[in-house]
Every structure is written in structure tokens, then in C-alpha cells.
């Protein structure tokens, strides 16, 4: 009788752990090359769905989100946060007037793949700063990424979660 109770408890604990894991985390398979070299096509990522409820997004977080009125889901890097004034000049990121290093891009990537170009936020969204409730996202493979430079800002409420798999 005691062994049976222990077995039921163990099974219950395992099922509860699996249930909680499936509520908190989802898996996402990278499609396309827009996040290379950070994440290769086909890589399985673990997405934390609850992290946003307990902490806010940070610059350079990698997020999974969906575009409104679309079935499309994207994984991109957060470059601009609410209140930020961002622009690129000659492939250099400037946030609120200060040059910011993008440490996830190696020197080789900067020479070959970065090519972010030059643009201001106003050229893309007609505003000088990112409004509350929105973020600006870009793929690490700048030449092969469809991102905020093309579809504009992403509503934070459309973010599914943050990538937990660190390279």
C-alpha cells in the first residue's frame, strides 16, 4: 500500500512538472536565415512565455512574436524599447544619441552580414521615439531579415515570449 502511494505521488509530480513546463515554455524551430549566425535554420529554441509577466524586455533580448492580422510568427532581437530614440548611421546603432555596441555581432559579421545601413526611426514610423507599448526589432542577419525596418514597430502585447536558449 505504501509503495503504491509513493508510485502515485511520483507519477503525479512528473505529470505536474510536465504540465507546468508546457504552460511556461514552448519550443520554436527557427525557420529562415534572418537570425544567423546566432541561431541557424532548424535550431530548436525554448521560449519562456511567462518571463514577460515578471520582468520587462531588455535591449538585445531575442523574442518570439506574431504580426497582427497574420499567422506569421517571427524571432528577432529587440533593438529599441519604449521611449528610445534610435537610428543607424553607417551600420552603427545609436540609442538616445549615444553609440551602442552590438556584442552579439562579431567583427566578421559586421564586415559581411551587418549592413544595417543608415536610417532614422522617423523615416520608418514617422515618430522620433518609440511609443509606450511598442518595441523595434531586427534580425541579426541584417541583409536577409524582414523586421521593423519593413513592417514597423511590434506591440509588446504581441510578444509570445523570450528565447531562453543562449548560444
C-alpha positions in Angstrom: 0.0 0.0 0.0 2.8 2.4 0.9 4.7 1.6 -2.3 1.6 2.2 -4.4 1.1 5.7 -2.7 4.8 6.5 -3.4 4.3 5.5 -7.1 1.2 7.6 -7.5 2.9 10.6 -5.9 5.9 10.2 -8.2 3.6 10.0 -11.3 1.7 12.9 -10.0 4.8 15.0 -9.5 6.1 14.1 -13.0 2.8 15.0 -14.7 2.5 18.2 -12.8 6.1 19.1 -13.8 5.4 18.4 -17.5 2.1 20.4 -17.3 3.9 23.4 -15.8 6.8 23.2 -18.3 4.3 23.2 -21.2 2.5 26.2 -19.7 5.7 28.2 -19.1 7.8 27.1 -22.1 7.1 26.4 -25.8 9.5 25.2 -28.4 10.1 27.0 -31.7 12.0 25.8 -34.6 14.0 28.6 -36.4 12.8 29.0 -40.0 14.9 31.0 -42.4 18.3 32.7 -42.1 17.4 36.1 -40.5 18.9 35.3 -37.1 22.2 33.8 -38.4 24.8 33.4 -37.2 23.2 33.5 -33.7 20.6 30.9 -34.5 20.9 28.6 -37.5 17.9 27.5 -39.5 16.3 24.4 -37.9 17.6 25.2 -34.4 15.1 24.4 -31.7 14.6 27.3 -29.3 13.0 27.3 -25.8 10.6 30.2 -25.4 9.7 31.5 -21.9 6.1 32.6 -22.1 5.8 33.8 -18.5 9.0 35.8 -18.3 7.3 39.0 -19.6 4.8 38.9 -16.7 7.6 39.0 -14.1 10.2 41.2 -15.8 10.3 43.7 -18.7 12.0 43.3 -22.0 15.6 44.4 -22.2 17.6 45.7 -25.2 19.1 42.8 -27.2 16.6 40.2 -25.8 15.6 37.8 -28.5 11.8 37.5 -28.7 9.2 35.4 -30.5 6.1 37.4 -31.6 3.3 37.4 -34.1 2.3 40.1 -36.5 -1.2 41.4 -36.1 -3.8 40.2 -38.7 -1.4 37.4 -39.7 -0.5 33.8 -39.0 3.2 34.7 -39.3 5.5 34.2 -36.2 8.9 35.8 -36.1 12.0 35.5 -33.9 14.1 38.8 -33.8 16.3 40.8 -31.5 14.9 43.8 -29.5 16.9 46.9 -30.5 14.6 49.7 -29.4 12.4 50.0 -26.2 9.6 52.3 -25.4 10.8 55.9 -25.1 14.0 55.2 -27.1 15.2 57.4 -30.0 17.1 55.0 -32.3 18.9 55.3 -35.6 21.7 53.7 -37.5 24.4 55.6 -39.3 26.9 53.7 -41.4 25.9 50.4 -39.7 26.4 51.9 -36.2 23.5 51.8 -33.7 22.7 55.0 -31.8 20.3 54.9 -28.9 19.2 58.3 -27.5 22.2 59.9 -29.3 24.9 57.5 -28.0 26.7 54.9 -30.0 25.8 51.4 -28.7 27.9 48.3 -29.4 26.0 45.2 -30.6 28.1 42.5 -28.9 26.2 39.6 -30.5 27.6 40.6 -33.9 31.2 39.5 -34.2 33.7 41.7 -36.2 33.4 39.2 -39.1 29.6 39.6 -39.0 29.9 43.4 -39.0 32.0 43.2 -42.2 30.0 40.6 -44.1 26.4 40.4 -42.8 25.6 43.5 -40.7 24.9 46.1 -43.4 22.1 47.6 -41.5 22.7 50.8 -43.4 21.6 54.2 -42.3 18.1 55.2 -41.2 16.2 57.1 -38.5 13.2 56.0 -36.6 11.2 58.9 -38.2 11.9 57.5 -41.6 10.3 54.3 -40.7 7.4 55.2 -38.3 7.1 59.0 -38.6 8.0 59.4 -34.9 11.2 60.4 -33.1 10.7 58.0 -30.2 9.3 54.5 -29.8 5.9 54.9 -28.1 4.8 53.1 -25.0 3.7 49.5 -25.6 6.0 49.0 -28.6 9.5 47.7 -29.5 11.7 47.9 -32.5 13.2 44.5 -33.6 15.8 43.5 -36.2 17.3 40.1 -37.2 21.0 39.5 -36.7 21.5 38.7 -40.4 20.6 42.2 -41.5 20.7 41.6 -45.2 18.3 38.7 -45.0 15.8 39.9 -42.4 12.2 41.1 -42.6 11.8 43.1 -39.5 10.8 46.5 -38.0 12.6 48.3 -40.9 9.9 46.7 -43.1 6.7 46.2 -41.0 7.3 48.8 -38.3 7.1 48.5 -34.6 5.9 45.4 -32.7 3.3 45.8 -30.0 4.6 44.3 -26.7 1.3 42.5 -26.3 2.1 40.5 -29.5 5.3 39.1 -28.0 4.8 35.5 -27.2 7.9 35.1 -25.1 11.7 35.5 -24.9 14.3 33.0 -26.1 15.9 31.1 -23.2 18.4 29.2 -25.3 21.6 31.2 -25.0 24.2 30.5 -27.7 
